[in-house]
Amino acid sequence: MKQTYRGSCHCGAVRFEADAELEQVTFRCNCSFCAKSRAWFAFVPASDVRVLAGEGELVDYQFGKKRLHHFFCRTCGVRPFTRATDPKGVPMFALRVNVLDGVDAHALAALPVRYFDMLHDRADPPEGETRHL
C-alpha cells in the first residue's frame, strides 16, 4: 500500500515528499558511483514525487552514458534522489531510502532489497558478495 514519505538533505535545504510502496522492493547496485556512495534506492514514478523546497540548491552529476541525473545539495552534499526515464519512457525518481525522514530503523531493515550488476551494465544481480553495497 502506498504511503507518503518525506525526505530531506542533511541541511534541510532540499525537501521532498513521495507516495511510495517501499515494501515492494528497494534497490542497490554495484556501479562505480553507487558502490562508492552506498546508494540504496526506491524507484517511484515522477508523478508521485513532489519537491517541496530547494530545487535551486540541487546540482546535477552525470557520468557514463548520462542517462541518470544524480542530484546533490550544493550546501551539504547529500544526494536525495536521482531522476531518470524508465525503459518504457516514464519519468522516474530513484529516492535514496536513507534520506527518508522518520522511518523506523526496524522497518528499514525489513525492506526487501534487489541488487543490480550495473558495473557490467546488467539488470541481474551481481555474482559474489553484496553486503558491502
Backbone as CSV, one residue per row, in Angstrom:
resi,resn,N_x,N_y,N_z,CA_x,CA_y,CA_z,C_x,C_y,C_z
1,MET,0.835,-1.179,0.000,0.000,0.000,0.000,0.884,1.248,0.000
2,LYS,0.544,2.203,-0.844,1.318,3.437,-0.911,1.172,4.227,0.381
3,GLN,2.279,4.837,0.744,2.330,5.681,1.917,3.093,6.940,1.522
4,THR,2.775,8.068,2.128,3.501,9.298,1.852,4.698,9.392,2.780
5,TYR,5.867,9.537,2.185,7.120,9.685,2.918,7.663,11.074,2.663
6,ARG,8.350,11.630,3.641,9.053,12.896,3.479,10.544,12.616,3.590
7,GLY,11.310,13.378,2.833,12.746,13.220,2.868,13.433,14.561,2.745
8,SER,14.716,14.589,3.076,15.466,15.843,3.007,16.955,15.558,2.955
9,CYS,17.686,16.585,2.554,19.141,16.507,2.634,19.540,16.775,4.087
10,HIS,20.813,16.766,4.396,21.280,16.941,5.771,20.983,18.331,6.315
11,CYS,21.202,19.371,5.515,20.994,20.743,5.998,19.537,21.189,5.922
12,GLY,18.694,20.408,5.249,17.268,20.731,5.160,16.900,21.665,4.022
13,ALA,17.878,22.091,3.233,17.577,22.993,2.121,16.710,22.305,1.071
14,VAL,16.949,21.018,0.841,16.182,20.246,-0.143,15.223,19.346,0.627
15,ARG,13.935,19.500,0.330,12.913,18.667,0.970,11.952,18.176,-0.090
16,PHE,11.478,16.951,0.091,10.522,16.380,-0.853,9.580,15.444,-0.122
17,GLU,8.500,15.097,-0.800,7.624,14.036,-0.314,7.268,13.161,-1.498
18,ALA,6.978,11.906,-1.187,6.698,10.940,-2.246,5.706,9.900,-1.751
19,ASP,4.860,9.470,-2.652,3.933,8.380,-2.379,4.583,7.121,-2.931
20,ALA,4.919,6.201,-2.042,5.679,5.024,-2.456,5.246,3.793,-1.667
21,GLU,5.593,2.644,-2.228,5.397,1.355,-1.574,6.767,0.742,-1.336
22,LEU,7.431,1.169,-0.295,8.782,0.678,-0.017,8.810,-0.826,0.206
23,GLU,7.708,-1.376,0.695,7.668,-2.810,0.991,7.722,-3.669,-0.274
24,GLN,7.461,-3.068,-1.429,7.501,-3.827,-2.672,8.923,-4.279,-2.969
25,VAL,9.848,-3.344,-3.072,11.259,-3.675,-3.269,12.074,-2.383,-3.287
26,THR,13.284,-2.463,-2.747,14.237,-1.372,-2.857,15.433,-1.911,-3.639
27,PHE,16.326,-1.029,-4.050,17.386,-1.423,-4.976,18.744,-0.907,-4.544
28,ARG,19.743,-1.713,-4.818,21.141,-1.310,-4.682,21.870,-1.818,-5.906
29,CYS,22.897,-1.096,-6.320,23.661,-1.578,-7.463,25.147,-1.420,-7.200
30,ASN,25.930,-2.052,-8.043,27.379,-2.073,-7.848,28.128,-1.222,-8.866
31,CYS,27.432,-0.277,-9.531,28.166,0.594,-10.462,29.176,1.418,-9.664
32,SER,30.101,2.037,-10.356,31.171,2.753,-9.670,30.645,3.861,-8.758
33,PHE,29.597,4.539,-9.145,29.046,5.638,-8.342,28.282,5.114,-7.126
34,CYS,27.381,4.167,-7.356,26.564,3.644,-6.252,27.408,2.907,-5.228
35,ALA,28.401,2.159,-5.673,29.248,1.429,-4.738,30.016,2.388,-3.832
36,LYS,30.514,3.480,-4.403,31.273,4.436,-3.592,30.380,5.241,-2.665
37,SER,29.125,5.462,-3.060,28.227,6.269,-2.223,27.224,5.420,-1.447
38,ARG,27.347,4.086,-1.569,26.469,3.149,-0.869,24.997,3.522,-1.074
39,ALA,24.635,3.697,-2.318,23.280,4.122,-2.670,22.270,3.009,-2.418
40,TRP,21.118,3.404,-1.898,20.000,2.492,-1.644,18.753,3.217,-2.103
41,PHE,18.103,2.703,-3.136,17.023,3.415,-3.807,15.668,2.732,-3.702
42,ALA,14.647,3.556,-3.847,13.281,3.087,-4.105,12.827,3.836,-5.349
43,PHE,12.448,3.109,-6.396,12.001,3.745,-7.632,10.540,4.151,-7.505
44,VAL,10.256,5.393,-7.891,8.922,5.961,-7.763,8.636,6.775,-9.027
45,PRO,7.432,6.622,-9.620,7.098,7.467,-10.776,7.198,8.945,-10.398
46,ALA,7.681,9.756,-11.308,7.836,11.188,-11.051,6.516,11.834,-10.649
47,SER,5.404,11.296,-11.135,4.091,11.857,-10.789,3.760,11.683,-9.309
48,ASP,4.482,10.803,-8.599,4.244,10.559,-7.175,5.247,11.265,-6.276
49,VAL,6.085,12.142,-6.851,7.112,12.846,-6.079,6.888,14.343,-6.202
50,ARG,7.010,15.019,-5.067,6.875,16.466,-5.041,8.089,17.071,-4.340
51,VAL,8.855,17.883,-5.065,9.976,18.593,-4.449,9.367,19.808,-3.767
52,LEU,9.473,19.859,-2.443,8.819,20.904,-1.653,9.684,22.147,-1.506
53,ALA,10.990,21.965,-1.485,11.897,23.100,-1.295,13.276,22.734,-1.814
54,GLY,13.990,23.751,-2.273,15.396,23.592,-2.592,15.735,23.108,-3.983
55,GLU,14.799,23.128,-4.910,15.134,22.667,-6.262,16.330,23.442,-6.817
56,GLY,16.414,24.732,-6.506,17.532,25.551,-6.957,18.844,25.247,-6.251
57,GLU,18.794,24.475,-5.175,20.003,24.099,-4.433,20.603,22.795,-4.942
58,LEU,19.921,22.148,-5.886,20.393,20.863,-6.392,21.395,21.035,-7.527
59,VAL,22.433,20.250,-7.489,23.439,20.204,-8.545,23.344,18.828,-9.190
60,ASP,23.412,18.795,-10.507,23.263,17.561,-11.275,24.635,16.974,-11.595
61,TYR,24.791,15.676,-11.309,26.011,14.966,-11.672,25.641,13.801,-12.580
62,GLN,26.326,13.700,-13.707,26.109,12.597,-14.638,27.455,11.982,-15.000
63,PHE,27.417,10.707,-15.355,28.630,10.027,-15.803,28.229,8.931,-16.777
64,GLY,29.206,8.298,-17.368,28.948,7.183,-18.283,28.050,7.590,-19.443
65,LYS,26.953,6.876,-19.611,26.026,7.133,-20.713,25.122,8.333,-20.467
66,LYS,25.220,8.934,-19.307,24.485,10.153,-18.938,22.974,9.986,-19.066
67,ARG,22.484,8.813,-18.685,21.045,8.563,-18.692,20.399,8.955,-17.374
68,LEU,21.217,9.033,-16.336,20.712,9.320,-14.999,21.205,10.686,-14.540
69,HIS,20.351,11.374,-13.801,20.697,12.668,-13.228,20.776,12.488,-11.715
70,HIS,21.998,12.387,-11.188,22.226,12.221,-9.762,22.320,13.619,-9.150
71,PHE,21.342,13.967,-8.334,21.308,15.305,-7.747,21.875,15.298,-6.342
72,PHE,22.587,16.371,-5.998,23.072,16.541,-4.639,22.891,17.988,-4.223
73,CYS,22.765,18.202,-2.915,22.589,19.541,-2.364,23.915,20.283,-2.427
74,ARG,23.888,21.480,-2.962,25.124,22.260,-3.102,25.683,22.716,-1.757
75,THR,24.866,22.705,-0.705,25.336,23.135,0.613,25.953,21.998,1.412
76,CYS,25.202,20.892,1.574,25.690,19.811,2.441,26.211,18.593,1.679
77,GLY,25.944,18.519,0.383,26.467,17.422,-0.425,25.656,16.142,-0.422
78,VAL,24.576,16.093,0.359,23.757,14.884,0.415,22.989,14.723,-0.896
79,ARG,22.897,13.463,-1.345,22.211,13.131,-2.597,20.829,12.564,-2.278
80,PRO,19.757,13.376,-2.402,18.421,12.898,-2.027,17.765,11.979,-3.050
81,PHE,18.070,12.173,-4.328,17.422,11.359,-5.353,18.134,11.474,-6.683
82,THR,17.752,10.568,-7.562,18.216,10.550,-8.942,16.985,10.608,-9.826
83,ARG,17.081,11.320,-10.929,15.981,11.361,-11.896,16.405,10.623,-13.155
84,ALA,15.440,9.919,-13.738,15.711,9.156,-14.956,14.398,8.885,-15.669
85,THR,14.492,8.167,-16.756,13.327,7.700,-17.504,13.442,6.189,-17.594
86,ASP,12.353,5.486,-17.262,12.427,4.021,-17.313,12.405,3.545,-18.770
87,PRO,12.627,2.261,-19.022,12.668,1.754,-20.395,11.391,1.995,-21.205
88,LYS,10.269,2.224,-20.522,9.003,2.497,-21.220,8.790,3.988,-21.464
89,GLY,9.757,4.809,-21.068,9.668,6.246,-21.283,8.990,7.014,-20.160
90,VAL,8.742,6.359,-19.027,8.074,7.005,-17.898,9.120,7.709,-17.027
91,PRO,8.934,9.023,-16.771,9.861,9.727,-15.874,9.795,9.126,-14.467
92,MET,10.965,8.894,-13.876,11.059,8.245,-12.574,11.992,9.013,-11.651
93,PHE,11.809,8.786,-10.375,12.749,9.209,-9.345,13.298,7.946,-8.708
94,ALA,14.548,7.929,-8.399,15.144,6.898,-7.565,15.447,7.601,-6.244
95,LEU,14.562,7.424,-5.286,14.720,8.081,-3.991,15.759,7.348,-3.169
96,ARG,16.611,8.064,-2.500,17.568,7.446,-1.591,16.821,7.113,-0.307
97,VAL,16.694,5.844,-0.032,15.949,5.379,1.133,16.525,5.981,2.415
98,ASN,17.834,6.156,2.475,18.478,6.659,3.679,18.187,8.125,3.982
99,VAL,17.570,8.882,3.072,17.244,10.284,3.352,15.780,10.464,3.736
100,LEU,15.028,9.380,3.809,13.638,9.486,4.229,13.588,9.773,5.727
101,ASP,12.801,10.751,6.093,12.733,11.183,7.491,11.672,10.394,8.254
102,GLY,11.989,10.042,9.486,11.011,9.441,10.375,10.647,7.993,10.101
103,VAL,11.433,7.284,9.308,11.144,5.875,9.048,11.887,5.047,10.101
104,ASP,11.154,4.192,10.780,11.704,3.362,11.841,12.837,2.484,11.316
105,ALA,13.924,2.374,12.081,15.082,1.579,11.679,14.710,0.109,11.464
106,HIS,13.811,-0.423,12.269,13.388,-1.822,12.102,12.613,-1.996,10.795
107,ALA,11.803,-1.002,10.438,11.063,-1.058,9.174,12.030,-1.009,7.993
108,LEU,13.059,-0.157,8.081,14.066,-0.091,7.016,14.807,-1.419,6.886
109,ALA,15.183,-2.003,8.016,15.932,-3.257,8.000,15.122,-4.397,7.393
110,ALA,13.806,-4.306,7.464,12.942,-5.371,6.947,12.621,-5.219,5.456
111,LEU,13.010,-4.099,4.851,12.668,-3.876,3.440,13.389,-4.874,2.533
112,PRO,12.691,-5.385,1.529,13.367,-6.243,0.556,14.319,-5.422,-0.308
113,VAL,15.450,-6.017,-0.650,16.459,-5.334,-1.469,16.759,-6.196,-2.686
114,ARG,16.763,-5.572,-3.863,17.174,-6.234,-5.097,18.480,-5.583,-5.543
115,TYR,19.415,-6.399,-6.000,20.716,-5.895,-6.428,20.828,-5.929,-7.948
116,PHE,21.449,-4.879,-8.507,21.704,-4.785,-9.937,23.202,-4.839,-10.188
117,ASP,23.610,-5.520,-11.243,25.016,-5.572,-11.641,25.274,-4.511,-12.711
118,MET,25.074,-3.261,-12.350,25.238,-2.179,-13.314,26.704,-1.849,-13.573
119,LEU,27.601,-2.399,-12.769,29.025,-2.268,-13.070,29.308,-2.886,-14.433
120,HIS,28.531,-3.925,-14.784,28.654,-4.599,-16.080,27.446,-4.342,-16.969
121,ASP,26.673,-3.271,-16.654,25.510,-2.842,-17.439,24.462,-3.947,-17.580
122,ARG,24.231,-4.678,-16.479,23.247,-5.757,-16.484,22.292,-5.561,-15.319
123,ALA,21.000,-5.785,-15.564,19.993,-5.603,-14.525,19.877,-6.798,-13.587
124,ASP,20.584,-7.884,-13.872,20.511,-9.044,-12.983,21.470,-8.855,-11.805
125,PRO,21.281,-9.633,-10.741,22.122,-9.470,-9.550,23.594,-9.779,-9.834
126,PRO,24.486,-9.053,-9.174,25.909,-9.349,-9.338,26.259,-10.671,-8.667
127,GLU,27.272,-11.312,-9.168,27.761,-12.536,-8.536,28.627,-12.163,-7.341
128,GLY,28.628,-13.016,-6.358,29.513,-12.799,-5.214,28.887,-11.954,-4.118
129,GLU,29.752,-11.366,-3.321,29.372,-10.628,-2.113,28.602,-9.359,-2.441
130,THR,27.519,-9.077,-1.702,26.750,-7.838,-1.898,26.526,-7.089,-0.588
131,ARG,26.947,-7.648,0.537,26.675,-6.986,1.828,27.311,-5.594,1.930
132,HIS,28.355,-5.346,1.167,29.044,-4.050,1.230,28.333,-2.963,0.433
133,LEU,27.387,-3.322,-0.400,26.715,-2.338,-1.260,25.677,-1.537,-0.492
